Amino acid sequence: MTDPSSLIYRTDDIRRIEAAAFAQKPPQPLMARAGLAAAELARALLHDRRRVLVFAGPGNNGGDAFVAATHLEQWGREVTVVFTGEPSKLPADARAAYDRWRDVDGSTLAHWPEDLAGDLLVDGLFGIGLERDLTGPYAELVTRMNASGTPILALDIPSGLHADSGRVLGTAVRARHTVTFLALKPGLLTLDGPDHAGTVHVAPIGIDAATVLPPAGFVVDDRFVRAALPPRPHNSHKGHYGSVAIVGGAPGMTGAALLAGRAALHLGAGRVYVGMLAPEGGQVDGRQPELMIRSGHDAANLEGATTLVVGPGLGQSHHAAAMLDLAVERDVPLVLDADGLNLVATEPTRAARVRVRSAPTILTPHPAEAARLLNTTVASIQADRIAAALRMAGATNAWVVLKGAGSVCAGPDGTWYVNTSGNPGMAAAGMGDVLSGIVGALLGQGASPRDALLAGVRIHGLAGDRVVRQVGGPLGITASEVSLAARAEAVRIAVSQHTSCPDDHPGVPSRHD
């Protein structure tokens, strides 16, 4: 069976997989399996505690909750069920689960009694089909659950969280754990999802989803890093590992270009040139003298460059636009970041030239830059991050990462990926510059654009996580610290690649794609 924790499906595709399971003879007992998986996890979370308060909603998510409650009751736990629906209106499977709960002398309450508490709350109110905001009694119930201080286990997805986008629909359960069925849903991993889902456990419930419906979405994991960083032969020299040219560093923003250049060095680029638009850029980086400082024009035209990174500290002057236009016309792999993206967004003919480039292009926008590229609002981008990333990839014929909580990577081939590494401490100046340097270094060493982007995003997040562990929290970590930690994470992962093969992952391409 394909590892279900590596696959992501949107709601429509989950419904297709479920329909295929129900169409089998005999139909697959998905609710029975889901409820059992939930009960087993609840039992493990309880340890030697006994009191469980289960919230069962008016649909199939409520049916899963009734199955879980029945198992927990039979295993000797003290189970109380708050049921917010009407038995006569339950779907058939959920009604059968309700009846089985009643058969074990289970009762239901219509409201949460003031004097009733539990050691664990089980959220089975609403599942992946919810599209409307939670209001009224449901919103009040969720608010009380969140304020209780009791650990919450959510079934499939926290109630109130949109399964495809990670948007909060009015209010949403903040779970300590979520057991999700069949495969991951994108809303668990991006936007507000990580703040509400807690630790996510995937229960495949007897179905190999990938054999039923090939996935378009994948989780970015270490195997992508190994694909981008193959073992180095002893008989090699710096020319084998690329020449990366960074173009940026306008007046007042030279640090951005230096951060990108240093990150490219730390990720193994053979040579790194930093092209400064600012006259105060100097000739030597005292902290990293290996960087070769040039003018922006010289870096953009660098003969022998294997990758151009345009945007860190670039600004939006006429001179900056001219440097970008030079880079776009070159038949060299190109990473566009920051004002490189903003300049593309402001000139339709420039965007058209990016689209028809013969060499690979990678874009690294945050939501505001993405909104400019797509001529829309940040709210629209965040309302469906996967759709936005796919639109950008299709419109520019480029590989794209839409940065943020659960960064979404998408390619012009329609595949998409969600990165789960990283933390809120990385919401700091210069982090995007470091990412562009990392991606540029991997691209310059011969990785395909897909491998370079996915590996770069993964390493970048892991580096941030390493720094947080080192300092004990996310407060005040800097891009410079993350750049150094990125090297350590890349080395850690790359040295283990002889023990596993990246080609056994359904979403990992070859280096020649």
C-alpha positions in Angstrom: 0.0 0.0 0.0 1.2 3.5 -0.9 2.1 5.5 2.3 -1.1 7.4 2.9 0.7 10.1 4.9 2.5 11.2 1.7 -0.7 11.7 -0.4 -3.2 14.6 -0.3 -6.6 14.6 -1.8 -9.2 17.4 -2.1 -12.8 16.7 -1.1 -14.2 15.9 -4.5 -11.5 13.3 -5.0 -12.1 11.8 -1.5 -15.7 11.4 -2.5 -14.7 9.6 -5.7 -12.6 7.2 -3.7 -15.4 6.6 -1.2 -17.9 6.0 -4.1 -15.5 3.4 -5.5 -15.3 1.6 -2.2 -19.1 1.6 -1.8 -19.5 0.2 -5.3 -17.6 -2.9 -4.5 -19.4 -6.2 -3.7 -19.8 -6.2 -0.8 -19.4 -2.5 -0.1 -16.4 -1.5 2.0 -17.5 -0.7 5.6 -15.7 2.6 5.7 -17.6 4.1 8.7 -17.0 1.0 10.8 -13.3 1.2 10.1 -13.1 4.9 10.6 -14.9 4.7 14.0 -12.6 1.9 15.1 -9.5 3.8 14.1 -10.7 6.8 16.0 -11.5 4.7 19.1 -8.1 3.1 19.1 -6.4 6.5 18.9 -8.7 7.9 21.7 -7.8 4.9 23.9 -4.1 5.5 23.3 -4.5 9.2 24.1 -6.4 8.5 27.3 -3.8 6.1 28.8 -5.3 5.2 32.2 -7.9 8.0 32.2 -11.5 7.0 31.6 -13.9 9.9 30.9 -14.7 10.6 27.2 -17.1 13.3 26.0 -18.1 12.6 22.4 -19.8 15.2 20.2 -21.7 13.6 17.3 -23.0 15.8 14.5 -26.0 15.4 12.2 -24.2 13.7 9.3 -21.7 10.9 8.6 -19.0 12.5 10.8 -21.5 12.0 13.6 -21.8 8.4 12.5 -18.0 8.0 12.9 -18.3 9.4 16.4 -21.1 6.9 17.4 -18.9 4.0 16.2 -16.0 5.3 18.2 -18.2 5.9 21.3 -19.5 2.3 21.1 -16.0 0.8 21.0 -14.8 3.0 23.9 -17.9 2.0 26.0 -17.2 -1.6 25.3 -13.6 -1.2 26.4 -14.7 0.1 29.8 -14.4 3.9 29.3 -17.0 6.3 30.7 -18.5 7.7 27.5 -21.0 10.5 27.2 -22.4 11.5 23.8 -23.7 14.9 23.0 -25.8 14.5 19.8 -26.7 17.6 17.9 -28.9 16.0 15.2 -32.1 14.0 14.8 -31.9 10.2 14.4 -34.5 10.2 11.7 -32.5 12.6 9.5 -29.1 10.7 9.8 -27.7 9.1 6.6 -28.2 5.3 6.6 -24.8 4.3 7.8 -24.8 7.0 10.5 -28.3 5.9 11.7 -27.0 2.3 11.9 -24.1 3.5 14.0 -26.5 5.5 16.2 -28.7 2.4 16.7 -25.7 0.3 17.7 -24.7 2.9 20.3 -28.2 2.7 21.7 -28.0 -1.1 21.7 -25.1 -1.0 24.2 -27.3 1.1 26.5 -25.8 4.3 25.3 -27.8 7.4 25.7 -27.4 10.8 24.1 -27.6 14.4 25.5 -28.8 17.3 23.4 -26.6 19.8 25.2 -23.3 19.9 27.1 -24.3 19.7 30.8 -22.8 22.4 32.9 -21.4 19.8 35.4 -20.0 17.4 32.9 -16.3 17.2 32.0 -14.1 14.7 30.4 -10.5 13.6 30.1 -10.8 13.7 26.3 -13.2 15.4 24.0 -14.0 13.8 20.6 -15.1 16.2 17.9 -17.4 14.4 15.5 -19.6 17.4 14.6 -18.7 18.2 11.0 -16.4 16.6 8.5 -15.0 17.5 5.1 -18.3 18.4 3.5 -18.8 21.6 5.5 -18.9 24.8 3.4 -20.9 27.2 5.5 -19.8 29.2 8.5 -20.6 27.7 11.9 -23.1 29.9 13.8 -25.5 29.8 16.6 -25.4 26.7 18.9 -22.7 25.0 16.9 -20.4 28.0 17.2 -21.1 28.2 20.9 -20.3 24.5 21.3 -17.0 24.9 19.5 -16.1 27.9 21.5 -16.8 26.0 24.7 -14.8 23.0 23.6 -11.8 25.2 22.8 -12.1 27.0 26.1 -12.3 23.8 28.2 -8.6 23.1 28.3 -9.4 19.4 27.7 -7.5 17.7 24.9 -9.6 17.4 21.7 -9.4 14.6 19.2 -11.0 15.6 15.9 -12.4 13.1 13.5 -11.3 13.5 9.8 -10.9 17.3 10.2 -11.6 19.8 13.0 -15.2 21.0 12.8 -15.3 24.5 11.2 -12.1 24.0 9.2 -12.5 24.0 5.4 -11.0 20.7 4.1 -9.7 22.0 0.8 -8.3 25.4 1.8 -7.6 25.5 5.6 -9.9 28.5 6.0 -11.8 28.8 9.3 -15.5 28.9 8.6 -16.6 31.3 11.3 -15.0 29.4 14.1 -13.2 26.0 14.3 -12.2 23.4 16.8 -8.6 23.6 18.0 -7.7 20.0 18.3 -4.7 18.4 20.0 -4.9 15.5 17.6 -6.8 14.8 14.3 -7.3 11.3 12.9 -8.1 11.8 9.2 -9.4 9.0 7.0 -8.2 7.5 3.7 -5.6 10.2 3.1 -4.5 13.7 4.1 -6.7 16.7 3.2 -5.0 20.0 2.2 -6.9 22.0 4.8 -5.1 20.2 7.5 -1.7 21.3 6.2 -2.0 24.9 5.0 -3.3 28.3 6.0 -5.1 27.9 9.4 -5.0 24.1 9.3 -1.8 23.6 11.3 -3.1 25.8 14.1 -6.3 23.8 14.4 -5.4 20.2 13.5 -2.7 19.5 16.0 -0.9 16.3 15.4 -2.4 14.6 12.3 -2.8 10.8 12.1 -3.7 9.2 8.8 -6.0 6.1 9.0 -6.3 4.5 5.5 -9.2 2.4 6.7 -8.4 -0.5 4.4 -8.2 1.5 1.2 -5.1 2.1 -0.9 -6.3 5.5 -2.2 -3.5 5.8 -4.8 -4.7 2.6 -6.6 -8.2 3.9 -6.7 -7.4 7.4 -7.9 -3.9 8.6 -8.6 -3.2 11.7 -6.5 -2.2 15.1 -7.8 -1.1 16.3 -4.4 1.8 15.2 -2.2 3.6 16.0 1.0 7.1 17.3 0.6 9.5 15.1 2.5 13.2 14.2 2.7 13.2 12.0 -0.3 12.9 15.2 -2.5 16.0 16.5 -0.9 17.9 13.3 -1.7 16.7 13.6 -5.3 18.2 17.1 -5.6 21.5 16.3 -3.8 23.0 13.1 -5.2 26.3 11.8 -3.8 29.3 13.8 -4.9 32.2 11.9 -6.6 35.6 12.3 -5.1 37.0 13.3 -8.5 35.2 16.6 -8.7 35.8 20.4 -8.7 33.8 23.6 -8.1 32.9 23.7 -11.8 30.8 20.6 -11.4 28.5 22.4 -8.9 27.3 25.4 -10.8 27.8 29.1 -11.0 24.9 31.0 -9.4 24.5 34.7 -10.1 22.3 36.8 -7.7 20.9 40.0 -9.1 19.6 42.5 -6.6 20.9 44.7 -3.8 19.5 48.1 -4.7 20.4 51.1 -2.4 19.4 50.3 1.1 18.7 46.6 0.4 22.2 45.2 -0.2 21.7 42.8 2.7 19.0 40.9 0.9 21.4 40.0 -2.0 24.1 39.0 0.4 21.7 36.7 2.3 20.8 35.0 -0.9 24.4 34.6 -1.9 25.5 33.2 1.4 22.6 30.7 1.3 23.7 29.6 -2.2 27.2 29.0 -0.9 26.0 27.1 2.1 23.9 24.8 -0.1 26.9 23.8 -2.2 27.0 26.0 -5.2 30.5 25.9 -6.8 30.7 29.7 -7.4 28.4 32.5 -6.3 28.3 35.9 -7.8 26.3 38.7 -6.2 25.3 41.5 -8.6 24.6 44.7 -6.7 22.6 47.6 -8.1 23.7 49.8 -5.2 27.1 51.6 -5.5 27.6 51.0 -1.8 27.5 47.3 -2.3 31.3 47.2 -2.1 33.8 44.7 -3.5 34.0 42.1 -0.7 31.6 40.6 1.8 33.6 40.7 5.0 31.5 37.9 6.5 31.6 35.7 3.4 34.6 36.6 1.3 34.0 33.6 -1.0 31.2 35.6 -2.6 32.3 37.4 -5.8 30.7 40.9 -5.8 29.8 42.4 -9.2 27.6 45.0 -10.7 24.0 44.0 -11.3 24.6 44.3 -15.1 27.7 42.1 -15.0 25.9 39.4 -12.9 22.9 39.4 -15.1 25.1 38.9 -18.2 27.5 36.5 -16.5 28.9 34.1 -19.0 28.8 30.5 -17.8 26.1 31.1 -15.2 24.1 27.9 -14.5 21.4 29.8 -12.6 20.2 33.4 -12.2 18.4 34.5 -9.1 16.8 37.9 -9.6 14.9 39.8 -7.0 16.5 39.9 -3.5 16.7 43.6 -2.7 16.2 44.4 -6.4 13.8 47.3 -6.0 11.5 48.5 -8.8 13.6 51.2 -10.5 14.1 51.5 -14.3 17.5 50.0 -13.7 16.1 47.1 -11.8 13.6 46.4 -14.6 16.4 46.5 -17.2 18.3 43.9 -15.2 15.3 41.7 -14.9 14.6 41.9 -18.7 18.2 40.9 -19.4 17.8 37.8 -17.2 14.5 36.8 -18.6 15.9 36.8 -22.1 18.8 34.6 -21.2 18.7 30.8 -21.8 19.6 30.1 -18.2 17.5 28.6 -15.4 15.9 31.5 -13.5 14.6 32.0 -9.9 12.4 35.1 -9.5 11.8 36.4 -6.0 10.5 39.6 -4.3 10.7 42.7 -6.6 11.6 40.4 -9.5 8.0 39.1 -9.2 6.5 42.6 -8.7 8.2 43.8 -11.9 6.7 40.9 -13.8 3.3 41.6 -12.3 3.4 45.3 -13.4 4.1 44.6 -17.1 2.0 42.1 -19.0 4.5 41.8 -21.9 7.2 40.9 -19.3 4.9 38.1 -17.9 4.4 36.9 -21.5 8.2 36.7 -22.0 8.5 34.7 -18.8 5.9 32.2 -20.0 7.7 31.5 -23.3 11.2 31.1 -21.8 13.0 28.0 -23.0 15.0 27.6 -19.8 13.3 26.6 -16.5 11.7 29.3 -14.3 10.9 29.2 -10.6 8.8 31.8 -8.8 8.8 32.2 -5.0 5.9 34.6 -4.1 4.3 35.4 -0.8 0.5 35.9 -0.9 0.7 39.7 -1.7 3.1 39.1 -4.6 0.9 36.2 -5.8 -2.1 38.6 -5.7 -0.2 41.0 -7.9 0.8 38.3 -10.3 -2.8 37.1 -10.7 -4.4 40.6 -10.5 -6.5 39.7 -7.5 -6.6 40.2 -3.7 -4.6 38.6 -1.0 -7.9 37.3 0.5 -8.7 35.6 -2.8 -5.3 34.0 -2.8 -5.6 32.7 0.7 -9.1 31.5 0.2 -7.7 28.7 -2.0 -4.0 28.5 -1.9 -3.7 25.4 -4.0 -5.8 26.8 -6.8 -3.8 30.0 -6.7 -0.5 28.2 -6.9 -1.8 26.1 -9.8 -3.0 29.2 -11.6 0.3 30.9 -11.3 2.2 27.8 -12.5 -0.1 27.5 -15.5 0.0 31.2 -16.4 3.8 31.5 -16.2 4.8 28.0 -17.3 6.9 27.9 -14.1 7.3 26.0 -10.9 5.8 28.1 -8.1 5.9 28.1 -4.3 3.2 30.1 -2.6 4.9 30.8 0.7 3.2 30.8 4.1 2.0 28.3 6.7 2.0 25.1 4.7 3.8 26.5 1.6 2.1 25.2 -1.6 4.3 24.2 -4.5 2.8 23.7 -7.9 4.0 22.9 -11.4 2.7 23.6 -14.9 1.9 19.8 -15.2 -0.9 20.3 -12.6 0.8 18.5 -9.7 1.0 20.2 -6.4 2.8 19.7 -3.1 2.4 21.0 0.5 5.5 21.6 2.7 5.0 20.8 6.4 8.4 21.9 7.7 9.0 25.4 9.2 7.5 27.5 12.0 6.2 30.9 12.8 9.6 32.2 13.9 10.4 32.3 10.2 8.0 35.2 9.7 11.0 37.6 9.7 12.9 39.7 7.3 15.3 38.0 4.9 13.8 34.5 5.1 12.7 34.7 1.5 16.1 35.8 0.3 17.6 32.7 2.0 15.1 30.5 0.3 15.8 31.9 -3.2 19.5 31.4 -2.6 18.9 27.8 -1.5 16.7 27.0 -4.5 19.2 28.7 -6.9 22.1 26.6 -5.5 20.2 23.4 -6.1 19.1 24.4 -9.5 22.6 25.5 -10.4 23.9 22.0 -9.4 21.8 20.3 -12.0 18.5 19.5 -10.1 15.4 19.7 -12.2 13.2 22.8 -11.4 10.8 20.6 -9.5 13.4 18.9 -7.4 15.2 22.2 -6.7 12.1 23.9 -5.5 10.7 21.1 -3.4 14.0 20.3 -1.8 14.8 24.0 -1.2 11.4 24.6 0.5 11.8 21.5 2.6 15.4 22.3 3.7 14.5 25.9 4.4 11.7 24.9 6.8 13.8 22.2 8.5 16.5 24.8 9.0 14.1 27.1 10.7 12.9 24.2 12.9 16.5 23.4 13.8 17.2 27.0 15.0 14.0 27.0 17.1 15.1 23.8 18.8 18.5 25.3 19.4 17.3 28.6 21.0 14.2 27.1 22.7 11.5 29.0 20.8 10.6 30.9 17.7 11.2 34.4 19.0 13.8 36.5 17.2 15.4 33.9 15.0 17.1 35.4 12.0 17.6 34.6 8.3 21.3 34.4 8.8 20.9 31.6 11.4 18.5 29.7 9.1 21.0 29.9 6.3 23.7 28.2 8.3 21.2 25.6 9.7 20.1 24.9 6.1 23.6 23.5 5.3 23.4 21.3 8.4 20.0 19.9 7.4 21.0 19.3 3.8 24.1 17.4 5.0 22.0 15.4 7.5 19.6 14.3 4.8 22.0 13.8 1.9 24.4 11.6 3.8 21.6 9.1 4.4 20.6 8.7 0.8 22.4 5.5 0.3 19.8 3.9 2.6 16.8 4.8 0.5 15.9 5.4 -3.1 13.9 8.6 -4.0 12.4 6.9 -7.1 10.1 4.8 -4.9 8.0 7.9 -4.1 5.1 8.5 -6.5 5.8 12.2 -6.6 9.6 12.3 -6.9 10.8 13.0 -10.4 14.1 12.1 -11.9 16.8 14.7 -12.1 16.4 14.9 -15.9 12.7 15.9 -15.9 
